Structures are given as C-alpha cells and as structure tokens.
Amino acid sequence: MPGSLTDLDPPPAPERRWPFYVLWVVGGVAVAAVLFTHLPVSLSRGPAVTEPPAATALPVLPVRPAFRVAPLPAVPARP
C-alpha cells in the first residue's frame, strides 16, 4: 500500500458557524430589549414637560366620599 489510512478519510467539511451567530444575535437583542424597557422615564421618554396644565372652564369641586364606614368597637358594649 503506497499511502496511509488517513488518505482514505474524506476531506474535512467546513464548520457550520451560522447557527451560533444567529442565536448570539437573538440573545443580544433580547437582553437589549429587557434593559431598554427598564430605563428610567427621564431617559427613555425624553425631557419631562414642565408646563402647568391649562385652566379648565369649570371649577374643580372637592370630592366627598358617598358613604362613611364607622369603626367597629374592639369590645362590645355591655347591656
């Protein structure tokens, strides 16, 4: 036999690396999305509006509760 057994092996196939890169990009996008949603309001929504609200035509009346709940005594009253 003129050659060794390694000559009978097929040539090495190129490695498939694209699944790794796809998963790496998807994971990076997921982490970026989580971090972006947890930004403070001042950074994610722009500057805060400091103008006072416009005056309304109707006066604002104080709101009273419709009913009042009386507290229960801790010890019932004796007859």
Secondary structure, DSSP 8 states (H G I E B T S, - for coil): --S-GGGGS--------HHHHHHHHHHHHHHHHHHHHTS-HHHHS-S---------SS-------S-------SS----
